[in-house]
Amino acid sequence: MSSRHALLEQLTRRSADEVGALRKSAPLKVALTYPSPYHVGMSSLGFQAIAREVHLHEGAMMERVFLPDDVDAWRKAGLPPVSEESRRPLKDFDVIAFSVAYELEVTGLFTLLELAGLPVRREERGPDHPLVIAGGPLTFSNPDPLEPFVDVLVQGEAEDTIHQVLHEVQGATDRDALLARLALRPGVRVPGRSPEATRYLVAKTADERLPARSSIVTPHTELRDMFLIEPERGCSRGCHYCVMRRTTNGGMRTVSPERVLELIPPTAKRVGLVGAAVTDHPRIVELLETIVRSGREVGVSSLRADRLTLPLVQALRAGGAKVLTVASDGPSQRLRDLVDRKHSEAQLVNAAQLAKAAGLARLKVYNVVGLPTETPEDIDELVRFTLELSRILPVALGVAPFAAKRNTPLDGAPFAGIDVVEDRLQRLRKGLKGRAELRPTSARWAWVEYMLAQCGPEGGLAAYEAHRNGGSFAAWRRAFEATGCVPFEARRTVDGRRTASVWPTVGPRLTA
């Protein structure tokens, strides 16, 4: 068997295991493209929701394209990226629509365009090339680095906006005129054309389109064979580091348990409830218990320690959970108060006690280091507190370096420094002495993420330069220096009081 045939056969086997595939023929061919591998992309509820919307659009067909698992193997075999549904090469679609979740996925976009034989830079493509669109969670924060590479940015919640964009594309005979029309739509950014007043508008989907839910269920994901659905969208909280906070698109919007339950297909054996603050739903326990009584497993994407009760945790355990996952997001109470993360030590201790009482095996706690004004004493407090939790239940401590994001009150806060973050992590290791598992993420790559999160289009050019030079950390550092990529200066005080966002939002009526 040739290497080309073997690689395509992997896709065939993967497709055969899918339940609920979306297939149709239509004149407008849209490649919904994820710049990470299949198992990551198909775990994204947003990606699945937009797949359904494009599939339902009259006159358009949707096929999915993912970054190959083994890019080098595909490159050596001379294979272009192809769709899951028909194996159509990426370059043969009319529209290539990327869903980008976070900053470092931009290199996957470069790779897919290169493998397809398409120019990566927007200015090097002409009217005969596919129209390249990008949207996804990154557009809530800072999509500026995507500008040099995409023709159109769909910003914010895209369930309504994607139909408007596709409608314009279907009626277009001249690309220049098409881009000029799209540039005037709130929630749509056309690089070099959109007015400054609408440049950062993000769209809000009409409530009647909620909830987002899986179109396709597959065993080949991070969440094996799990049907995903959102009982709520957005968040009512004001954590200063978070893009999806109460000022974003009107805060939290809930979906009734009755509506959620009627949309779960009878074939679904595992259900994932997905959202920024699922346990803030006022009827979450009722929903969980009903799903469990139906004989299904159930998981929740975001557990807030201050919302946990014994019935809720028991429902999770009955639904198959073995680990309780919460977030502290501040190594000390002082820093949790600073970033408006309304969790106390008592609430986190209660979470561990509830997990133990319900028979769960482990507590996983997410945290950050490198917050503004952080000192070694704050890290010592995290050590003390983690050891206290570990005496109740085994603890896995996930630690990420803080990287300030646009559209948050901490926008412009500096990166603590790679050496500083590494010192903090080493202090944690020494203090914990193996009595709690430490799962840190890289300080170096957090710095790269920070630079992309805080820089403009020149950050994207730096990313492309780093990608072309092998993608090592050293290549990234050289590229940022060469392109003059300088993070935005702080525009807010970091005192826990100023929380208003400078980024406006636009509702569905304005984008219609």
Long-range contacts (C-beta under 8 A, 24 or more apart in sequence): 2-77, 3-73, 3-76, 3-77, 4-77, 4-78, 4-79, 7-68, 7-70, 7-73, 7-74, 7-77, 7-79, 8-79, 8-82, 8-87, 10-69, 11-82, 11-84, 11-87, 14-38, 14-84, 14-218, 14-220, 15-84, 15-85, 17-218, 17-219, 17-220, 18-216, 18-217, 18-218, 19-216, 19-217, 19-218, 19-267, 20-214, 20-215, 20-216, 20-217, 20-265, 21-85, 21-216, 22-51, 22-52, 22-55, 22-62, 22-85, 22-215, 22-216, 23-85, 24-55, 24-61, 25-61, 26-58, 26-59, 26-60, 26-61, 27-59, 27-60, 27-170, 28-57, 28-59, 28-60, 28-61, 28-94, 28-95, 28-166, 28-169, 28-170, 29-60, 29-61, 29-63, 29-88, 29-92, 29-93, 29-94, 29-95, 30-54, 30-60, 30-61, 30-62, 30-63, 30-93, 30-94, 30-95, 30-97, 30-166, 31-63, 31-64, 31-65, 31-83, 31-88, 31-90, 31-93, 31-95, 31-96, 31-97, 31-130, 32-62, 32-63, 32-64, 32-65, 32-97, 32-99, 33-64, 33-65, 33-66, 33-81, 33-90, 33-96, 33-97, 33-98, 33-99, 33-112, 34-64, 34-65, 34-66, 34-67, 34-98, 34-99, 34-108, 35-67, 35-98, 35-100, 35-105, 35-106, 35-107, 35-108, 35-109, 35-111, 35-112, 36-66, 36-67, 36-101, 36-105, 36-108, 37-66, 37-67, 37-68, 37-69, 38-66, 38-69, 38-84, 38-220, 38-221, 39-69, 39-220, 39-221, 39-222, 40-221, 40-222, 41-66, 41-99, 42-216, 42-218, 42-220, 42-221, 43-221, 43-222, 43-223, 43-228, 44-99, 44-101, 45-212, 45-213, 45-214, 45-228, 45-229, 45-230, 45-274, 46-99, 46-101, 46-136, 46-137, 46-212, 47-99, 47-136, 48-212, 48-213, 48-214, 48-215, 48-216, 48-228, 49-159, 49-212, 49-213, 49-215, 50-97, 50-99, 50-135, 50-158, 50-159, 50-162, 51-215, 51-216, 52-215, 53-158, 53-159, 53-162, 53-163, 54-97, 54-162, 54-166, 55-215, 57-162, 57-163, 57-166, 57-167, 59-170, 60-166, 60-170, 63-88, 63-93, 65-90, 65-96, 65-112, 67-108, 67-111, 67-112, 68-115, 71-111, 71-115, 74-115, 75-115, 79-115, 80-115, 80-116, 80-117, 81-112, 81-115, 81-116, 89-116, 90-115, 90-116, 90-118, 90-130, 91-116, 91-117, 91-118, 91-129, 91-130, 93-130, 94-130, 94-131, 94-169, 95-130, 95-131, 95-132, 95-133, 95-166, 95-169, 96-130, 96-131, 96-132, 96-133, 97-133, 97-134, 97-135, 97-154, 97-162, 98-132, 98-133, 98-134, 98-135, 98-136, 98-150, 99-134, 99-135, 99-136, 100-134, 100-135, 100-136, 100-137, 100-138, 100-139, 100-143, 100-146, 101-136, 101-137, 101-138, 102-137, 102-138, 102-449, 103-138, 103-142, 103-145, 103-448, 103-449, 103-452, 103-453, 104-445, 104-448, 104-449, 104-452, 105-138, 106-145, 106-146, 106-149, 106-452, 106-460, 106-463, 107-463, 107-466, 107-467, 107-471, 109-134, 109-146, 109-149, 110-149, 110-463, 110-464, 110-467, 111-467, 113-149, 120-149, 120-464, 121-148, 121-149, 121-464, 122-147, 122-148, 122-149, 122-150, 122-151, 122-191, 123-148, 125-151, 127-175, 127-176, 131-169, 131-175, 131-178, 133-165, 135-161, 135-162, 137-243, 139-202, 140-202, 140-243, 140-244, 140-248, 140-407, 141-243, 141-405, 141-406, 141-407, 141-408, 141-453, 142-405, 142-406, 142-407, 142-452, 142-453, 142-454, 142-455, 143-189, 144-455, 144-456, 144-457, 144-459, 144-460, 145-452, 145-455, 145-456, 145-457, 145-459, 145-460, 145-463, 146-460, 147-191, 147-192, 147-456, 147-457, 147-460, 148-191, 148-457, 148-460, 148-461, 148-464, 149-460, 149-464, 150-191, 151-179, 151-190, 151-191, 152-179, 152-182, 152-188, 152-189, 152-190, 153-188, 153-189, 153-190, 153-191, 154-187, 154-188, 154-203, 155-187, 155-188, 155-189, 155-200, 155-201, 155-202, 155-203, 156-187, 156-201, 156-202, 156-203, 156-204, 156-249, 156-505, 156-506, 157-202, 157-203, 157-204, 157-205, 157-233, 157-249, 158-203, 158-205, 159-205, 159-206, 159-209, 159-212, 160-203, 160-205, 160-206, 160-209, 160-508, 160-511, 160-512, 161-185, 161-187, 161-188, 161-203, 161-511, 164-188, 164-511, 164-512, 185-511, 186-506, 186-510, 186-511, 187-506, 187-510, 187-511, 188-511, 191-457, 200-407, 200-503, 200-504, 201-504, 201-505, 201-506, 202-248, 202-249, 202-503, 202-505, 202-506, 203-505, 203-506, 203-508, 203-511, 204-249, 204-250, 204-505, 204-506, 204-507, 204-508, 205-508, 206-508, 207-253, 210-253, 210-255, 211-255, 211-259, 211-260, 211-263, 212-274, 213-263, 217-267, 217-268, 223-270, 223-272, 223-299, 224-270, 225-269, 225-270, 226-270, 226-271, 226-272, 226-299, 227-264, 227-265, 227-268, 227-270, 227-271, 227-272, 228-271, 228-272, 228-274, 229-260, 229-263, 229-264, 229-271, 229-272, 229-273, 229-274, 230-255, 230-273, 230-274, 230-275, 231-255, 231-257, 231-260, 231-273, 231-275, 231-278, 231-281, 231-284, 231-287, 232-275, 232-276, 232-277, 232-278, 232-280, 232-281, 233-275, 233-276, 234-275, 234-276, 234-277, 235-276, 235-277, 235-280, 236-277, 236-280, 237-277, 237-280, 237-340, 237-342, 238-340, 238-499, 239-329, 239-339, 239-340, 239-341, 240-338, 240-339, 240-340, 240-408, 240-409, 240-410, 240-494, 240-496, 240-499, 241-329, 241-339, 241-368, 241-371, 241-402, 241-404, 241-405, 241-408, 241-410, 242-276, 242-408, 243-405, 243-406, 243-407, 243-408, 244-276, 245-408, 247-499, 247-500, 247-501, 248-407, 248-501, 248-505, 249-505, 250-505, 252-276, 252-277, 252-280, 254-281, 254-282, 256-283, 257-283, 257-286, 257-287, 257-290, 260-287, 261-287, 261-290, 261-291, 264-291, 264-296, 268-296, 269-296, 269-297, 270-296, 270-297, 270-298, 270-299, 270-320, 271-296, 271-297, 271-298, 271-299, 272-298, 272-299, 272-300, 272-301, 273-298, 273-299, 273-300, 273-301, 274-301, 275-301, 275-302, 276-302, 277-302, 277-304, 278-302, 278-303, 279-303, 279-304, 279-307, 279-308, 279-312, 280-304, 280-307, 284-312, 285-309, 285-311, 285-312, 285-315, 288-312, 288-315, 288-316, 288-319, 289-315, 291-319, 292-318, 292-319, 302-327, 303-351, 304-343, 305-343, 305-347, 305-348, 305-350, 305-351, 306-342, 306-343, 306-344, 306-347, 308-347, 308-350, 308-351, 308-354, 309-354, 310-354, 310-357, 310-358, 313-354, 313-355, 313-357, 313-358, 313-360, 314-358, 316-358, 316-360, 317-358, 317-359, 317-360, 321-360, 322-360, 322-361, 322-362, 323-360, 323-361, 323-362, 323-363, 323-364, 323-396, 324-351, 324-352, 324-354, 324-355, 324-358, 324-360, 324-362, 324-363, 324-364, 325-363, 325-364, 325-365, 325-366, 326-351, 326-363, 326-364, 326-365, 326-366, 327-365, 327-366, 327-367, 328-365, 328-366, 328-367, 329-366, 329-367, 329-368, 330-367, 330-368, 330-371, 331-367, 331-368, 331-369, 331-371, 331-374, 331-378, 331-379, 331-381, 331-382, 332-377, 332-378, 332-381, 332-382, 333-381, 334-378, 335-371, 335-373, 335-374, 335-378, 337-496, 338-371, 338-372, 338-373, 338-494, 338-495, 338-496, 339-371, 339-410, 339-496, 340-496, 340-499, 345-385, 348-385, 348-389, 349-388, 349-389, 349-392, 352-389, 352-392, 352-393, 352-395, 353-392, 355-393, 356-392, 356-393, 360-393, 361-393, 361-394, 362-393, 362-394, 362-395, 362-396, 363-389, 363-392, 363-393, 363-394, 363-395, 363-396, 364-395, 364-396, 364-397, 364-398, 365-389, 365-395, 365-396, 365-397, 365-398, 366-398, 366-399, 366-400, 367-397, 367-398, 367-399, 367-400, 368-399, 368-400, 368-401, 368-402, 369-399, 369-400, 369-401, 369-402, 369-416, 369-421, 369-424, 369-425, 369-428, 370-401, 370-402, 370-415, 370-416, 370-417, 370-420, 370-421, 370-424, 370-446, 371-402, 371-416, 372-410, 372-413, 372-414, 372-494, 373-494, 374-416, 374-424, 376-424, 376-427, 379-424, 379-427, 379-428, 379-431, 380-427, 380-431, 382-428, 383-427, 383-428, 383-431, 383-432, 384-431, 386-432, 386-436, 387-431, 387-432, 387-435, 387-436, 389-436, 390-435, 390-436, 394-436, 394-437, 395-436, 395-437, 396-436, 396-437, 396-439, 397-428, 397-432, 397-436, 397-437, 397-438, 397-439, 398-439, 398-440, 398-441, 399-425, 399-428, 399-438, 399-439, 399-440, 399-441, 400-440, 400-441, 400-446, 401-441, 401-443, 401-446, 401-447, 402-446, 403-446, 403-447, 403-449, 403-450, 403-453, 404-450, 404-453, 404-454, 405-453, 406-453, 406-454, 406-488, 406-503, 407-501, 407-502, 407-503, 408-501, 409-492, 409-494, 409-498, 409-499, 409-500, 409-501, 410-492, 410-494, 411-454, 411-488, 411-490, 411-491, 411-492, 411-502, 412-454, 412-487, 412-488, 412-489, 412-490, 412-491, 412-492, 413-490, 413-494, 414-487, 414-490, 415-446, 415-447, 415-450, 415-487, 418-443, 418-444, 418-447, 421-446, 444-473, 445-473, 448-473, 448-476, 450-487, 451-476, 451-480, 451-485, 451-487, 454-487, 454-488, 455-480, 455-485, 455-486, 455-487, 455-488, 456-488, 458-483, 458-484, 458-485, 459-483, 459-485
